[in-house]
Amino acid sequence: MTRVTGAGVTGHGGGVWSIAVPIPDNPLGHTLVYVLDTDRGPVLIDTGWDDPASWDVLVAGLAACGTEVAEVHGVLLTHHHPDHHGLSARVRAASGAWLAMHEADAHVVRRTREYPMRRWFGYLVDKLTAAGAPAEHVAPLAAARDAGRVPGLAARLPALPDRPIPPGELLDLPGRRLRAIWTPGHTPGHVCLHLEEEHPARLPGRGRLFSGDHLLPGITPHIGLYEDPDDRTVTDPSPSSRLRSGRGDPIGDYLDSLERIGRLGVAEVLPAHQHAFAHAPARVRELLAHHEARLAGLLALLAEARTPWQLAERMEWNRPWADIPAGSRTIAVSEAEAHVRRLVKLGRAQAVPGSDPVAYAAV
């Protein structure tokens, strides 16, 4: 069904290959960048992390697929995260390829380019403080805010996409039937791409699904609150007010998206990390059960009023809280907030009036 061709390349048949593009210093290891042959030339699904070594792997991988960067016709981006979108600008510069992304994530890219780093870090400092983070966790972020930069972090801005990915429509890829499916949750504009063609190995089911980070075979994607330092729909823009207002529901978005993907009945899933797999409905059921258990566990913790930070400290992660580095703790708190937001939407928890930092309790 699949064939490893070297240079981190796997042939999936039917004019589809994947290239394992490394992510520096990240336990995920790599992003699977897919190469889809079309009548106008190769189209990439995601591009990988913006790093010289990652670029070299992408270039070598394309050569192993019998093509080169200059021949790339277009890039479809499942979402805006840097391990997917990072090399897009360099691919476009080398090939003239178009870049496509769902409008909700394109909005995130525009905000990232327009807002100075000082503003993003100021927002993060205020948000974590409102969530109950201790001063020692917030201090390095406050220093980055005051400096307007993070030492050692590249200041390169993410590429602006040229065109939207319209959900529900067949994309303009001559010789292929690829339909975009909007699957918010991991990001507000995440998309999966359904290749509505017979599986090359004739596996039973309705084609193949490029699932990005939405559906992975052995790990659960991060689902945190959608971040917007300039949300004009909020009357009181303070972080504590944003937390109390309960705007948005990323967990609800994700669970709804999962169920829709499970109903597609695809023969095989081609995810952005780990490996291709079949039996998508079974994996969807596992993830639905995982989040239901997560919500039940949080509800039990909320028998006593707790802040999002206090909840994150007590939640089950892939390692003890004491061993989780600072950056990952920030992500964990956002995930705790997203699950609490879901409980609030369901009427099973509420913010404690007058609490500062914001605490929640079961209803």
Salt bridges, closest charged atoms under 4 A:
ASP46 OD2 - HIS84 ND1 2.84
ASP50 OD2 - ARG156 NH1 2.51
ASP83 OD2 - HIS84 NE2 3.30
ASP83 OD2 - HIS273 NE2 3.29
GLU103 OE2 - ARG110 NH2 2.29
ASP146 OD1 - ARG145 NE 2.95
ASP162 OD1 - ARG92 NH1 2.73
GLU196 OE1 - ARG177 NH2 3.09
GLU196 OE2 - ARG179 NE 2.68
GLU196 OE2 - HIS194 ND1 3.75
GLU197 OE1 - ARG176 NH2 2.87
GLU198 OE2 - ARG202 NH1 2.74
ASP213 OD2 - HIS79 NE2 3.36
ASP213 OD2 - HIS84 NE2 3.21
ASP213 OD2 - HIS186 NE2 3.11
ASP213 OD1 - HIS273 NE2 3.07
GLU227 OE2 - LYS127 NZ 3.43
ASP228 OD1 - ARG111 NE 3.45
ASP230 OD1 - ARG119 NH2 3.58
ASP230 OD2 - ARG232 NH2 2.85
ASP249 OD2 - ARG342 NH1 2.67
GLU268 OE1 - HIS199 NE2 2.68
GLU286 OE1 - ARG283 NH1 2.78
GLU304 OE1 - ARG306 NH2 3.59
GLU313 OE1 - ARG314 NH1 3.55
GLU335 OE1 - HIS222 ND1 2.92
GLU335 OE2 - ARG294 NH2 3.96
GLU337 OE1 - LYS127 NZ 2.76
